[in-house]
Amino acid sequence: MTGISVQDVVDALGPMRATRACDPVCLTVGGFVVEVRCTSNALLAELLRYFQHVISAPARPDMTVHVLGDAELPFAVDYQDWAREPGKSGRKDAIFDLENGRLVQKVRTGVQFLQAPDWAIAFGPTEDHPNQVINFVNTQILNHFQRGGWVACHAAAVRTTTKGLAISGLSGGGKSTTMLRLMEVAGTQYVTNDRLLVRNAGDRVDALGVPKLPRINPGTIITNERLSGLIDEEREEELRNMEPDELWHVEEKYDLFIDDIYGPGRISHEAQLTDFWVLNWSRHSTAPTEVTEVGLNERPDLLSAIVKSPGPFYQAPTGSFWTDRSELDPQTYLDALKGVQVWEVTGQIDFDALFNAGCALLGPTP
């Protein structure tokens, strides 16, 4: 079928009919209100648990996300694969462009989404894949603020009352492990694990994390005593007996609920960004870990660790959608981060050494 419109999809799925009797849940981040209407009580319970720290009183929403479960379109859609980022392999997303809208399919799971100015709909086996619904809700937050001039960074972040520290990684990674170690510093709060929105406000740089909890790998867990218990004992023992290189390549992810591990009041998605670490260290290096002040204008190569494509769901204020051939403008990041002190982390991967540097940076001012 050709010539499919947004209205054709809406008419076929009937989101308002399907979710009319559903209890709406409102989430508020940075003043932006997302209402979620879900046809599955089991999935709704998972969403309530996941987003508990940003659930707000019912209010007029800026965007409503309809989650329709196993609904199907009565016509075929000729999806086209979305090219993966450099270094990534396998099929992940596929898209079909409509007039002023886009259908996106998750290739591995079959979950589908309609993204349009007035509609955000998830359908298919959503109950089996709650994390993809969570990501879709967070996408609405990312889209809204990017349309308002914020830039999205591929970064984790923590904050104190006087400091905001973002962490991105080049080769070697380790930003989640670093961020969680820094949560041990007195007075720190979790801002985000993987997506950080940033804008320059003249006299300061504002940062905003989306309510996406850390999805961490086994290496992060078994090297942090506080996280013991997230994996069953038998599996944890298997992981501890692996060689470091083997453990590094284990493809497992675990959700970490910040309130459960660190206690209440340890999340603040809004921050003033003062510092930015770029992890350019290596597990093959024997040199001491060093944290050195750098300028992004003189070291534009470090931007590759920071920038993040808006992805297939992003529709600009002009109505045009991002494509897998669209290019990011480095200058927008240089402008957004002007006034933030950037640091390059080099040498061997030594989380203890970096934790000590974090204590010095984030600790009490003399």
N, C-alpha and C positions, 0 to 999 in steps of 0.2 A: 504493500500500500504506500502510495506517495502522497505528499501534500497534507500530512498530519499536522493539526494545529494544537495549541495548548488546550483550547476548548474541547477538541475531540477527546483528548486524554482525560480531562476533567469530567466530561459527560460520561465517558466509559467507566471511570472509577467511582464517581459519585461520592467524593470525600465528605461533603456536608451531610449527606444521607447516612453514610457509614459511621460517622463520628458524632452524630447529633446527640445520642444518649450517653456519650462518654464524658466522664468527669475531667474537665480540663486541668492541666497543671501548668503554672506559670513559673518561669525562671527569669531572673533579672541579673544581667552582667553589665556593668558600666552604664546603667540606666536604660539599657535595651531589654525589652520584655519579649520573651519567646513563650508562646503558649503551645503545649503539646497535647494533642488529642489522640488517644491510642485505643484501638478496638480490642486489644488483648490485655486482660487483667494481669496475667503473669508477666508480660513484658512491662506493663505500667509499673508493677511493683519493683522490677529491676531498675527502671528509670528513676523512680522515687528514691530508691536507695542510693543510686549513683550520684544524682544531682541534689542530694539533700541539703547541701550547704548553700545552694543558690535558689532554692525554692522560695517564692515570694507569694504574697497575698494576691488573690485574683485581681487582675487589672486589665485595662484595654491593651491588647497585645500589639507590638510592632510587627510581629510575624507569627503565623500559626503553622505548626508542623502537624500534618495528618499522617498517622501511621496505620495503614489499612490491612496489614497482614497478608493473607494469601490471595489477594485480589489479582486478577489477570486482565490484560488488555485483550479485547476481542479481535485485534488485528496484529499482523506481524510488523515488527520494527527492525529496520536494517541497521543495526548497530555497527559502528566502526571503532576499531581499537584505538585507544588513547595511548600515544607513545610514552613509555616509561622514561624517568629521569636517567641521566648518565649513571652507569654503575648498577642500575636495577634491571632485573630480567623477569621474564614471564608476563602473562597477560593479567591485568588488574582491573582497569576500567574500560568501558566502551561507551560511546556517546551517539546520540541522534539529535540533530538540531531541528528545532521547530521555529516558527516565526515568533520571536520574542520569548523563547523558552528552550529548554533542553531536557532530554531524557538521558539519564546516566544509569548504566548497569554495572554492578559488581560481578565480574566474569566468574570468579570462583564460587560465589554463593548464589547468584541469580537474583539477589535483591536489586530492585529498580527504584529510581527516584525521578520525580518531576521537579525541576528547578525553574521557576519563573517569577516575575516581579510580585505577583499576587498569590503564588502557590508554592508550597513546599510539601511534597507528598512522597512518602516511602511506602512501597508495596512489594509483595512477594514473601519469601520465607523470613520475615523480619523477626519473628519470635525466636528463631534458631540462631539469629545473628544480632543480638542486642548491641554489640559494640559498633556495628555499622549504623544503627539508628542513632546512637550517642554521637558518633562522628557527624552525622547529618545535622543534628541539632546544633552542634558546635559550629558547623559550616555556616549556618545562618548568622551566627554572631560574627564570625570572621568576615563574611561578605559585607555585612552592614558597616563595620568599622573601616574596612578597606575602601569601600565606596566613599567614606568620609575623609579619606586622605591618610589613614594609618597604613603602615607597611607591616607585613607579616614576616617575622624572623623565625628561623628554625632553631629554637633555643629553649632551654629550661631557665628558670629564674627563681630567686629567693629575694626577700626584702627584710629590712629592719626599719626602725622609725626614721633613720637618716640615710640609709643606703638601699639601692636596688641593684642587684647583680644578675646579669644574664650570662648564660653559658652555652656556647655553640661548639661543635666539634668538627675538625678536619679528619685526617686519617687517625684511626685509633678510637675515636669517639670517647665515650665515658661521661657524657654530660648528665645523664640521669643518676649515675653512681655519685658523681661529684655533688650534684644538687642535694641528694638525700643525705650525704655526709654533712653538708653545710646546714641541714636542718637540725643538727646537734649543737650548733652555735646558739647560745642563749639569745632569745629575742627575735629569732628568724621566723619568717612565715613563708609558706609555699605560695608561689605565684603561678607557675605553669611548668609543664614537663617537656613540651615539644613545640608549642606555638605561642609566640609572644608578639602582640601587636604594639607598635611603637609610633609615636608622633612627636615632633618637636614643637613645643609650646612657647618658644622664645626664651623665657628665663629658666626653663626646665625641659626635661624629656619625659613624657608620660609613657607608661607601659601598662598593658592590660593582658592578662592571661585568660584563656578560655577554660571553662570548667571541665577539663579533661584530666582525669587522674593519671598518675604515672603507670605506664605499662612497662614493666621492667623485666629484664632477662635474668636467668639463673645466676650468672656471674655477679650481678649487682646484689642479689639476695644473700648468697653464701659468704660474701665478704663484708656483710653488715650485720652484726649481732642482733640489732634491734629487729631485723626482718626475719629472724628465725621463726619458723612456724608457718610461713606463707606457702611452703612446699612440704608435702608429707615426708616423714623422716627417711623412708626408704629411698625416695627419689633424691632427697638432699644428700644422702650418703653417696649415692652413685655419682652425683655431680662433683662432690668434694674429691672423689678419687680420679677424676678426669685430669688429663694434662691441660695446662693453661691454654694451649692453642686449640685443643679439642673443645674445651668449655666455651671459648670465645665464639665458636661457630654454631653453638646449640641454638636452634630456632624455637624458643618457647617464650611466651609472654604471660605475665601475671599482673592483674590489677592490684594497685596498692591504695587502700583507703587511708588518706592522711589522718583523719580524725581517729581512726582505730589505732594507728601506730604511734602518733605523736600527741594525741589528745585534742580536745576542742580548742577552737580559736587559733589554729595554726595555719589557716588559709586566708589569704588576701589577694584577690586577683588584680587589684589596682596597686600600682607602685610608681614611684619616681625613679627612673633609671639613671644611675650614676656611673656604673662600671659594667664592662663587658669582657668576659674571658673567652678567648678563642683557643680551644684545645688543639694544639698542633704538635702534640707529643707522639711517641711511638713505643709500642711494646717491644720493638727490636732495638731500641736505643739503650745505651749504658750510661749516657750522660746524666748528670743530676737534673732534676726537675727545676725549671726556672720560670718565673712569671715576670715578663718584661713589658714595660709601657711601650705602646706603638701608636701610630696614627694611621687611620684607614686610608687617608689620602695618599700616604706614602707606601702603604701596604694593601693595595686593592685586592691582592690575591687572597687575603683573609676573608673578603666578602663572600667567597664561594661557600664558606661554612655558615654564613649568616642568612643569606637570601633564601626565600622559599616561594616557589611558584604558587599563585592563587589556586591553581588546579581547575578541573573540569566543571566545577559547580559555580565558578565565579562569573557574574554578569556585571559589567561596568555600568556606571550611571547612564552612559550613552545607549545602553541596551545590548551592546556587543558582548559575546561570551569570550572568555579566555580560550585560547587554542593551545595544542601541544607544540605549536611553532612560535607562539608569542614569546617575546624576550623581555626580561625584567630590565629596568633602567637602574644601573648602579647608583646614579646620582640621587635618586629618591631615597636610597638607604644612607648615603653620605649626609644628605640634608637632615634626615630624621634623627640620625645618631650624633649630629654635631653637638658638642658639649659633653658627650659621654666619654669617659676614659676607657680606651680599649687596651687590653693586655693580651699578649701572646704567651701561651703556656707551651714550653718546649722541653726536650729531654725525654727521659724514661717516664713511663706511666707509674706515678707514685701518689696514690690518693692520700696517704698520710701527709706527705709534704704539701700537697695542694690544700688539704684541710687546714694545716697550720697557716698557710697564706690567707685562706678564707677567714680564719679567726682574726688575723691581723687587720684585714680589710673591713670586716663586718662588726668586729668587737667594739666595746665602749671607747669613745673618744677620750683621750686623756684630759 
